[in-house]
Structure formats: structure tokens, C-alpha cells
Amino acid sequence: MLKEPFPLLIDGLAKVSSLAPFIMPERLAKTDPYQQVTEMVGSGPFKFVKEEHQPGNKVVYVKNTDYVPRSEPPDWASGGKVVKVDRVEWIVVPDVATKTAALQNAEADWWENPPADIWPVLDGNPDVYMVPASIRPLGCVRFNWLYPPFDNVKMRQAVMMVASQADYMTAFVGDQKYWNACASFFTCGGPMANSAGSQIMTGKRDYEAAKQLIKEAGYKGEKIILLDAVDQPLIHAEALVTVDMLKKLDLSVEYVAADWGTVVTRRASKKPPAEGGWNIFETGWTGADLFDPATNVMLRANGDQAWFGWPKDDRLEALRGDWLKAKDLEERQEIAAKIQQRAFEVVPYIPTGQYEFKTALRKSLKGYIEAPAFFMWNIEKT
């Protein structure tokens, strides 16, 4: 409930990527946040087919014949949402070789996120085209602030001190033409990107200084539970680089390999790491998600109410509140620099770089809308 004027209300409602503000019926909105919502009710251009849902395998949507689209052309998630196919099937295929063959042999029409090492193969197929993201996504390594050793700020600072975006991005996409360093908590190229406090990431990787911080933190050899979603190329690459980095710091690491669904479930746990919780996990975000303090949920530092990892820092939260109340772009940019300075001090997460992202479609599909999220309207199959 709004209690005072909020100049960014429209911006908040317009968020198009992960954690978008879907409006639910009140009875469903009151569901405990740690319980699954089992009823899918909406008024959009597609209908979810619950009877054909196979968790971890297949999701089916059909055209909503009762939906009346707007008349103007589509523009990201706004404009006319005209559905030109009767049915959409999302198929989960873990194996990269199987997905490559399916797309090339017309057994599938669209591959959401082929890894970079497959791009040359798909580029060589005259029946396939790839579309790069207009806003490059970003990677990150997230800490759990609730338990040792990363409840201690010096431990988080020590890891950031030796983190190399070049190492992360080279492991993920290889050639530097496919990535760029982005020592910022906001999307580089966006209106809030700045360099405040970034020296810890842009300077020399100093392992000796990092080990001194670890000593000062009183690290007692606690085992660090690191989660890796091996079916997600970015996350898997980040995890392997992080494991190597932590071992070079003489930290005790337990590497837990799983699929993304398992990681998503486990990262929500606030249990101690040894009892099913965690210390570190890796992820990535579309560039639009990290444009500013309103959309970058990883900068929330309100403890139990924060995003997974649950950082708590009153100064960071106060600055975020100031940013939300700011009246113009210049004031917001000034506050964003202060937010970033503080974030580099307390380290809610480590930015691992900005990378090229491509989605692959067969040329029989027309009407793809390039946006921070994938939209199925306007697509037609010839």
C-alpha cells in the first residue's frame, strides 16, 4: 500500500524480466511465500495447460481465444500481444548435443540459450539464425550472510579482492569480443553505472592481502558449501572458477553439483550449510534487471526480507530509499554512486562480468521480439 507519492511507480510496474510484478488474485497472493502456488490464473494471451505439465520435462501453453490484444505493434512486454500459433511447448533437455541436433534437424524450433562453444555450429546451419541480446546480461557470485564464514565482511572482501572478471568470462564465453569487464553493481552502459569504489575489482589480484583479511576474520576452517547448477553453462563456469579461487585462498570448499531446479530450491533454505543450507551460489541476470537500485534485488540489504543470501546493512537500505525518493536523474545518479561505494565495502555479491547472450531459432519462425525476456506472442511458424 502506498503511503506517500512514489515517482517510480510506473517504472516498477513495467519490469519485464525475472521477479516481474504479476498481479495475482488476493486469495493466491496470500499464499505463504515458501509454499508453491498450484493454481495458475491469468488474463493474458496464452493459457497454461495444467493437465499436460510434466515438471522438469515439459510445459504447455495454448492460445487464449478470449484474449483481445491492443492494436499497436509489440514493444517488449507492451503493445499488441497477438498470438499467431495455437500451441507452445517448452521442452527441458539437459544434454547440449541433444539440443543441438534437435534444432538442426527441425525437431525443435527455438533454443533459448545455446552456450558460446555451440554458436559456430549453429551459425553454419543455413536454416538457423541467432539473435544477440541488445543489453548484455551479467553474472554474479552470491554469499550467504547468515552463517560463517561469510557472515564476516572481511571474508567477503577477501574473495572479491582476488575475483577476476576476465577469468570468469573467459571460462564462460572465451573470446573477449563476447564479453566485457563491468566493475559495477549496475549494468554497464546503463544510466546508473559508475566506477565508485571499484578499485577492489580493477586493481591487481592480491592473494596475500586477501589471506591477511581471512586471518583477521578469524576463519577457523569452516567448510564452504558451494552450489553449482551444472546444466546452466554460465553458472557452471562461474562455479568452477570460484572453487579454484577459494582453494588458492586455502579455504575449505565442498563442491555440490546439481541441476538448476535443485539449486533454486536449496538456495531458499536458511538452514545451516551443513544441514541443507549453503554458503555460495552463482547466477546471472539480464542487463535490464540490474539497471538501477529499484530492479537490482541483490542490492536489497534488509535481512530476512532480502533476496537469497539475506544481507543486512542499514546504510545500504537507507541509500536505496533515498534513491527511490529522488526527483530527477542527476540526483539518482549521485545516490547510485554512493550505493555502489557502500556495496563494494560490504560485498552483497561479486559482479563477474558482462557477456554476450544469443538465442537460436529456425528460420521458419518469424516475428521474434528482442527483449530482456522471451515473449511467445507475435511469433509465427511458416
C-alpha positions as CSV (number, residue, x, y, z in Angstrom):
1,M,0.0,0.0,0.0
2,L,1.4,3.4,-1.0
3,K,1.6,5.9,1.9
4,E,3.3,8.7,0.1
5,P,3.9,9.9,-3.5
6,F,6.2,7.5,-5.4
7,P,7.6,8.9,-8.7
8,L,8.8,5.5,-9.9
9,L,5.6,3.6,-9.6
10,I,5.2,3.1,-13.4
11,D,8.8,2.0,-13.7
12,G,8.2,-0.6,-11.0
13,L,5.1,-2.0,-12.7
14,A,6.9,-2.0,-16.1
15,K,9.6,-4.5,-15.0
16,V,9.7,-7.2,-17.7
17,S,12.3,-9.8,-16.6
18,S,12.7,-12.0,-13.6
19,L,10.6,-11.2,-10.5
20,A,8.2,-9.1,-12.6
21,P,5.1,-7.8,-10.7
22,F,2.5,-10.3,-11.8
23,I,-0.8,-9.3,-10.3
24,M,-2.5,-12.3,-8.6
25,P,-6.0,-12.8,-7.1
26,E,-5.9,-11.9,-3.5
27,R,-6.6,-15.5,-2.3
28,L,-3.5,-16.7,-4.2
29,A,-1.4,-13.6,-3.3
30,K,-1.8,-14.6,0.4
31,T,-0.1,-17.9,-0.1
32,D,2.9,-18.4,2.1
33,P,6.0,-17.3,0.1
34,Y,7.6,-20.6,0.9
35,Q,4.7,-22.7,-0.5
36,Q,4.1,-23.3,-4.2
37,V,1.2,-21.6,-5.9
38,T,-0.6,-24.5,-7.6
39,E,-3.4,-22.6,-9.4
40,M,-2.4,-20.6,-12.5
41,V,-5.0,-17.8,-13.1
42,G,-4.4,-15.1,-15.6
43,S,-5.9,-13.0,-18.3
44,G,-3.0,-13.0,-20.9
45,P,-2.7,-14.1,-24.5
46,F,-1.8,-17.7,-23.5
47,K,-3.3,-20.3,-21.2
48,F,-1.3,-22.7,-19.1
49,V,-2.3,-26.4,-19.7
50,K,-2.0,-27.9,-16.2
51,E,-3.1,-31.4,-17.4
52,E,0.0,-31.7,-19.7
53,H,2.5,-30.2,-17.3
54,Q,5.4,-32.5,-16.6
55,P,7.7,-30.9,-14.0
56,G,11.3,-30.8,-15.1
57,N,10.3,-32.0,-18.6
58,K,7.5,-30.2,-20.4
59,V,5.4,-27.0,-20.1
60,V,2.5,-26.4,-22.5
61,Y,0.6,-23.2,-23.4
62,V,-2.2,-22.7,-25.8
63,K,-3.7,-19.6,-27.4
64,N,-6.2,-17.8,-25.3
65,T,-9.0,-17.3,-27.8
66,D,-10.8,-14.9,-25.3
67,Y,-7.9,-12.5,-25.2
68,V,-8.3,-9.2,-27.1
69,P,-4.9,-7.7,-27.9
70,R,-4.2,-4.0,-28.2
71,S,-3.9,-2.6,-31.8
72,E,-0.4,-1.1,-31.7
73,P,2.8,-3.1,-32.6
74,P,4.5,-5.1,-29.8
75,D,7.2,-3.4,-27.9
76,W,8.9,-5.6,-25.3
77,A,6.1,-6.5,-22.9
78,S,3.8,-3.7,-24.0
79,G,1.8,-3.1,-27.2
80,G,-0.2,-5.6,-29.0
81,K,0.2,-9.2,-27.9
82,V,-1.0,-11.1,-31.0
83,V,-0.7,-14.8,-30.7
84,K,-0.1,-16.4,-34.2
85,V,0.3,-20.1,-33.1
86,D,-2.2,-22.4,-31.4
87,R,0.3,-24.1,-29.1
88,V,3.7,-23.7,-27.5
89,E,5.6,-26.5,-25.9
90,W,8.6,-25.8,-23.7
91,I,10.8,-28.9,-23.5
92,V,13.5,-29.4,-20.9
93,V,16.6,-31.1,-22.5
94,P,19.7,-31.2,-20.3
95,D,22.1,-32.5,-22.9
96,V,23.7,-29.9,-25.2
97,A,24.4,-32.4,-28.0
98,T,20.7,-33.5,-28.0
99,K,19.5,-29.9,-28.1
100,T,21.9,-29.0,-31.0
101,A,20.7,-32.0,-33.0
102,A,17.0,-31.2,-32.3
103,L,17.4,-27.6,-33.5
104,Q,19.4,-28.6,-36.6
105,N,17.0,-31.4,-37.6
106,A,13.9,-29.3,-37.1
107,E,12.7,-31.4,-34.2
108,A,12.7,-28.1,-32.2
109,D,12.1,-24.6,-33.4
110,W,13.9,-22.5,-30.8
111,W,16.8,-22.9,-28.3
112,E,16.7,-20.3,-25.6
113,N,20.3,-20.1,-24.6
114,P,22.9,-22.2,-26.6
115,P,26.4,-22.0,-25.0
116,A,29.1,-20.0,-26.8
117,D,31.0,-23.0,-27.9
118,I,28.0,-24.1,-30.0
119,W,27.5,-20.8,-31.7
120,P,29.8,-21.6,-34.7
121,V,28.0,-24.9,-35.2
122,L,24.6,-23.2,-35.3
123,D,26.0,-20.3,-37.4
124,G,26.9,-22.9,-40.0
125,N,23.4,-24.1,-40.4
126,P,21.6,-22.1,-43.2
127,D,18.2,-22.9,-41.6
128,V,19.1,-21.4,-38.2
129,Y,19.6,-17.8,-37.1
130,M,20.8,-16.3,-33.8
131,V,19.8,-13.1,-32.2
132,P,22.2,-11.4,-29.7
133,A,20.8,-9.5,-26.7
134,S,20.7,-5.7,-27.2
135,I,21.6,-5.4,-23.5
136,R,24.3,-7.8,-22.3
137,P,23.4,-9.8,-19.2
138,L,25.7,-10.0,-16.1
139,G,27.0,-12.8,-13.9
140,C,27.4,-12.8,-10.1
141,V,28.6,-14.9,-7.2
142,R,26.3,-14.6,-4.1
143,F,27.2,-15.0,-0.5
144,N,25.1,-16.3,2.4
145,W,25.3,-13.7,5.2
146,L,23.6,-15.8,7.8
147,Y,26.4,-18.2,8.7
148,P,30.2,-18.4,9.0
149,P,32.4,-17.7,7.3
150,F,30.7,-15.1,5.0
151,D,28.8,-13.5,7.8
152,N,32.1,-11.7,8.3
153,V,32.6,-8.8,5.9
154,K,36.4,-9.4,5.8
155,M,35.8,-12.8,4.3
156,R,33.6,-11.4,1.6
157,Q,36.1,-8.7,0.9
158,A,38.9,-11.2,0.7
159,V,37.1,-13.2,-2.0
160,M,36.2,-10.1,-4.0
161,M,39.8,-9.0,-3.8
162,V,41.0,-12.0,-5.9
163,A,38.0,-12.3,-8.1
164,S,38.9,-11.8,-11.8
165,Q,36.1,-11.0,-14.2
166,A,38.5,-12.0,-17.0
167,D,38.8,-15.5,-15.5
168,Y,35.0,-15.8,-15.1
169,M,34.1,-14.6,-18.6
170,T,36.9,-16.4,-20.4
171,A,35.7,-19.7,-18.8
172,F,32.2,-19.0,-19.9
173,V,32.3,-17.4,-23.3
174,G,36.0,-17.4,-24.2
175,D,36.9,-14.7,-26.8
176,Q,36.8,-11.2,-25.3
177,K,34.7,-10.0,-28.2
178,Y,31.9,-11.9,-26.4
179,W,32.3,-10.2,-23.0
180,N,33.4,-7.0,-21.3
181,A,34.6,-6.2,-17.8
182,C,31.9,-4.4,-15.8
183,A,33.2,-3.4,-12.3
184,S,29.9,-2.0,-11.3
185,F,26.8,-3.2,-9.4
186,F,24.7,-1.6,-12.2
187,T,24.6,-2.6,-15.8
188,C,27.4,-1.1,-17.7
189,G,26.1,1.2,-20.4
190,G,23.0,1.9,-18.3
191,P,22.1,5.2,-16.6
192,M,23.3,4.3,-13.1
193,A,26.6,2.6,-14.0
194,N,29.6,4.3,-12.3
195,S,33.1,3.5,-11.0
196,A,32.7,4.4,-7.4
197,G,34.6,2.0,-5.1
198,S,35.5,-0.3,-8.0
199,Q,39.3,-0.3,-7.3
200,I,39.0,-3.5,-5.4
201,M,38.0,-5.2,-8.7
202,T,40.0,-3.3,-11.2
203,G,43.4,-3.5,-9.4
204,K,45.9,-6.3,-9.1
205,R,44.6,-9.6,-7.8
206,D,46.4,-9.7,-4.4
207,Y,46.2,-13.2,-2.8
208,E,48.5,-12.3,0.1
209,A,46.4,-9.3,1.1
210,A,43.3,-11.5,0.8
211,K,44.8,-14.2,3.0
212,Q,45.6,-11.5,5.6
213,L,42.0,-10.4,5.7
214,I,41.0,-14.1,6.1
215,K,43.3,-14.3,9.1
216,E,41.9,-11.1,10.6
217,A,38.4,-12.5,10.1
218,G,39.3,-15.4,12.3
219,Y,38.5,-18.1,9.8
220,K,38.5,-21.5,11.6
221,G,38.4,-23.8,8.6
222,E,34.6,-23.8,8.3
223,K,33.6,-25.8,5.3
224,I,32.2,-23.7,2.5
225,I,29.2,-25.2,0.7
226,L,29.3,-24.1,-2.9
227,L,26.3,-24.9,-5.2
228,D,26.8,-25.4,-8.9
229,A,24.0,-25.8,-11.4
230,V,25.9,-27.9,-13.9
231,D,23.0,-27.7,-16.5
232,Q,23.5,-23.9,-16.8
233,P,26.7,-23.0,-18.7
234,L,27.2,-19.6,-17.1
235,I,26.6,-20.9,-13.6
236,H,28.8,-23.9,-14.1
237,A,31.7,-21.8,-15.4
238,E,31.4,-19.4,-12.5
239,A,31.3,-22.2,-10.0
240,L,34.5,-23.8,-11.3
241,V,36.4,-20.5,-11.3
242,T,35.2,-19.8,-7.8
243,V,36.2,-23.2,-6.5
244,D,39.7,-22.8,-7.8
245,M,39.9,-19.3,-6.4
246,L,38.7,-20.4,-2.9
247,K,41.2,-23.2,-2.9
248,K,44.0,-20.8,-3.7
249,L,43.0,-18.9,-0.6
250,D,43.4,-22.1,1.4
251,L,39.7,-22.2,2.2
252,S,37.9,-25.5,2.7
253,V,35.3,-26.0,-0.1
254,E,32.6,-28.6,-0.5
255,Y,31.5,-28.5,-4.2
256,V,27.9,-29.5,-4.7
257,A,26.9,-30.3,-8.3
258,A,23.2,-30.3,-9.1
259,D,20.7,-29.2,-11.6
260,W,19.3,-25.6,-11.6
261,G,16.0,-26.7,-10.1
262,T,17.8,-28.3,-7.1
263,V,20.0,-25.2,-6.7
264,V,16.9,-22.9,-6.8
265,T,15.3,-25.0,-4.1
266,R,18.3,-25.2,-1.8
267,R,19.3,-21.5,-2.1
268,A,15.9,-20.7,-0.5
269,S,16.9,-22.6,2.7
270,K,18.0,-20.6,5.7
271,K,19.3,-23.8,7.4
272,P,22.9,-24.0,8.4
273,P,25.1,-25.0,5.4
274,A,25.8,-28.4,6.9
275,E,22.1,-29.1,7.4
276,G,21.0,-28.5,3.8
277,G,21.8,-24.8,3.5
278,W,24.6,-23.2,1.5
279,N,27.4,-20.5,1.6
280,I,27.8,-19.6,-2.1
281,F,25.9,-19.9,-5.3
282,E,26.3,-18.4,-8.8
283,T,23.7,-16.9,-11.1
284,G,23.2,-14.5,-14.0
285,W,20.8,-11.6,-14.7
286,T,19.5,-9.9,-17.8
287,G,21.0,-6.4,-18.2
288,A,17.6,-4.8,-17.6
289,D,17.4,-6.4,-14.1
290,L,20.5,-4.6,-12.8
291,F,19.9,-1.2,-14.3
292,D,19.3,0.6,-11.0
293,P,18.6,0.1,-7.3
294,A,14.9,-0.4,-7.9
295,T,15.3,-3.5,-10.1
296,N,18.6,-4.9,-8.7
297,V,17.2,-7.1,-5.9
298,M,20.6,-8.4,-5.0
299,L,21.3,-4.9,-3.5
300,R,18.5,-5.2,-1.1
301,A,20.0,-5.4,2.4
302,N,17.0,-5.7,4.7
303,G,17.9,-9.0,6.3
304,D,15.2,-11.7,6.4
305,Q,13.3,-9.8,3.7
306,A,16.2,-9.6,1.3
307,W,16.9,-11.8,-1.7
308,F,18.6,-15.2,-1.1
309,G,21.7,-14.6,0.9
310,W,19.8,-12.2,3.2
311,P,22.3,-9.4,3.6
312,K,21.6,-6.8,6.2
313,D,23.1,-3.3,6.1
314,D,21.1,-0.3,7.3
315,R,23.3,2.2,5.3
316,L,22.7,0.4,2.0
317,E,19.0,0.3,2.7
318,A,18.8,4.0,3.6
319,L,20.6,4.9,0.4
320,R,18.2,2.8,-1.6
321,G,15.3,4.6,0.0
322,D,16.9,7.9,-0.9
323,W,17.3,6.8,-4.5
324,L,13.7,5.8,-4.8
325,K,12.6,9.2,-3.5
326,A,14.9,11.2,-5.7
327,K,13.2,13.7,-8.0
328,D,15.5,13.6,-11.1
329,L,18.1,11.6,-13.0
330,E,21.1,13.6,-11.7
331,E,20.2,13.1,-8.1
332,R,19.6,9.4,-8.7
333,Q,23.0,9.1,-10.3
334,E,24.7,10.7,-7.4
335,I,23.0,8.4,-4.9
336,A,23.7,5.4,-7.1
337,A,27.4,6.2,-6.8
338,K,27.1,6.2,-3.0
339,I,25.1,2.9,-3.1
340,Q,27.9,1.3,-5.2
341,Q,30.6,2.6,-2.9
342,R,28.8,1.1,0.0
343,A,28.2,-2.2,-1.8
344,F,31.9,-2.6,-2.6
345,E,32.5,-2.1,1.2
346,V,30.0,-4.7,2.4
347,V,30.0,-7.0,-0.7
348,P,26.5,-8.4,-1.1
349,Y,27.7,-10.3,-4.1
350,I,30.6,-10.2,-6.7
351,P,29.9,-9.0,-10.2
352,T,31.6,-11.5,-12.6
353,G,31.3,-9.5,-15.9
354,Q,29.0,-8.7,-18.7
355,Y,28.6,-11.2,-21.5
356,E,27.2,-11.8,-25.0
357,F,23.9,-13.7,-25.0
358,K,22.4,-15.3,-28.1
359,T,19.2,-17.2,-28.7
360,A,18.8,-19.5,-31.6
361,L,15.8,-20.0,-33.8
362,R,15.0,-21.9,-37.0
363,K,14.3,-19.6,-39.9
364,S,10.8,-21.0,-40.1
365,L,10.0,-18.8,-37.1
366,K,9.2,-15.1,-37.8
367,G,8.3,-12.2,-35.5
368,Y,10.8,-12.7,-32.6
369,I,10.8,-9.7,-30.2
370,E,14.2,-8.9,-28.9
371,A,13.8,-8.1,-25.2
372,P,15.1,-8.9,-21.7
373,A,12.6,-11.7,-21.5
374,F,11.3,-14.2,-24.1
375,F,7.9,-13.5,-25.5
376,M,5.9,-16.0,-27.5
377,W,3.3,-13.6,-29.0
378,N,4.0,-12.2,-32.5
379,I,5.8,-15.4,-33.3
380,E,4.6,-17.3,-36.4
381,K,5.7,-20.5,-38.0
382,T,5.9,-20.8,-41.7
